[in-house]
Amino acid sequence: MRKSLCCISLHLQKKGIKANTMTKKRFFLLERKESISILSKRVANNVSVVKETLKYCISKGWNYRVSSDLFPLKTLPEANLSYDCLPDNTTINTLFDDCNNIINKSNIRCSTHPDQFVVPASANPIVSKKSIVELNHHAEMMDKLGLPQSYQSPINIHMNCYKGDLNEIAKRFIDVYNSFPKNVKSRFVLENEDKPNSWSVRELYELIYSKTGIPITYDNLHHRCNPKGLTVQEAVDMAISTWGTYRPLFHFSDNDLSNKNPRAHAEYVRDFPQEYHNLDVDLDFEFKAKDFAIKNFEEIWKI
């Protein structure tokens, strides 16, 4: 089992190594030339942060889920942005090349996880179109990092669409999926969800995987909240079987006991689920304390 840091290193943040963003309001408040100049420097900083985070993860023997916020506002249509329009593009490309070299010289595995608003199966064509733009953006970012166009470097999302007949939703999703470009389609995986009326491992397997071959990312907390008649072992085995020759990348989290919502994520690992003991998979650690949670886990469980 290899552990994965999700997006942010709190250790590096304490050293001032952290990503920058830019709001839509701020971008349009300034003259376009000034806005792009500021944004360009922020993108360069963000790729530099990825570079430092990669080195940090490699030093710890961890994998890395790359943040979705590398290029703020990139997918906003009215901003009309691309890497080529950034005045620091040469520096940015050099930083991407540095990341590529670091990745190639190590065995680190990288993935990404677009946010919950990416819903390609949405019945709303505007939402579906925006979702495709977001997925293309993430695939472009992964290409720039030199990551393989395969399930070795997954782009993971939730279906996040459950109002209506699931068979109709599945058909709508598959129609959109078949239109994805290769750099999206070759990396695309789906995660079981936590709400009782949402997509479980069983439904993803029967309605999506069986028709597309898309791997299923098993999430232990989500399964606990939404098992749909499957035991833990049945769900794990079913999800593993969808990855073929690729090492599965699963998610690991626990609920926050101080929160009434059973789906809320905890700061630190409280218990290591039995299903993950001696399992030959990689695990994204989805805990709020980020790398501090991983370090704490390693100290207590000696894994």
Secondary structure, DSSP 8 states (H G I E B T S, - for coil): -EEEEES--HHHHHTT-------HHHHHHS-HHHHHHHHHHHHHHHHHHHHHHHHHHHHHT-EEEE-S-SSTTTT-GGG---GGG-TTHHHHHHHHHHHHHHHHTS---EEE---TT--TT-SSHHHHHHHHHHHHHHHHHHHHTT--SSTTS-EEEE----SS-HHHHHHHHHHHHTTS-HHHHTTEEEE---STTS--HHHIIIIIIHHH---EE-BHHHHHH--TT--HHHHHHHHHHTTTTS--EEEE--B-TTSS-TTSB-SS-----GGGTT--SEEEE--TTHHHHHHHHHHHH--
